[in-house]
Amino acid sequence: MNKGDLFTVYMDGFMTTLCVLGFYSEEYSGEEMVILAVVKQENMVHIPLDDLQALFPRRKYVN
């Protein structure tokens, strides 16, 4: 599993798309945790990477 990976699972009988946003180690147990985002298919937008610069100038966001 890597940052940015998309996968689909069934949750409560519904097909759900998830995106991996990041990872961290749980402070007390040391267990590796994953941060997921639920993505609605109808809200997904696909744009060329070159066009991303016009939407989000590099000086305004941090990865």
C-alpha positions in Angstrom: 0.0 0.0 0.0 1.4 3.4 -1.0 0.3 7.0 -0.7 -2.2 7.8 -3.4 -3.3 4.2 -4.0 -7.0 3.8 -4.7 -8.9 0.7 -3.9 -12.6 -0.4 -3.7 -14.1 -2.4 -0.9 -17.6 -3.4 0.2 -18.7 -1.6 3.4 -22.1 -2.1 4.8 -23.2 -3.6 1.5 -22.1 -0.6 -0.6 -19.1 -0.4 -2.9 -16.7 2.2 -1.5 -13.6 3.7 -3.0 -10.8 4.6 -0.6 -7.6 6.5 -1.1 -4.4 6.1 1.0 -3.4 9.6 2.3 -0.6 8.7 4.6 0.8 6.6 7.4 1.9 7.1 11.0 3.0 5.1 14.0 0.5 5.0 16.9 2.2 6.7 19.8 1.4 4.2 22.6 1.3 0.9 20.8 3.8 1.6 18.0 1.3 0.0 15.6 1.5 1.4 12.0 -1.7 3.2 11.1 -3.0 4.3 7.7 -5.0 7.5 7.0 -7.7 6.8 4.4 -10.1 9.1 2.5 -13.5 7.9 1.3 -14.0 9.0 -2.3 -17.3 9.2 -4.0 -17.0 8.2 -7.7 -19.2 11.0 -8.9 -16.9 13.5 -7.2 -13.7 12.2 -8.7 -11.9 14.5 -11.1 -9.1 13.4 -13.5 -6.8 16.1 -14.8 -3.4 16.0 -16.5 -0.5 16.6 -14.0 0.7 19.6 -16.0 -2.7 21.3 -15.4 -2.4 20.9 -11.7 0.1 23.7 -11.5 -2.5 26.1 -12.8 -5.0 25.0 -10.1 -2.6 24.8 -7.2 0.6 26.9 -7.6 3.5 25.2 -5.9 4.0 28.0 -3.3 0.5 27.5 -2.0 0.5 23.8 -1.0 2.8 21.3 0.6 2.9 17.5 0.2 
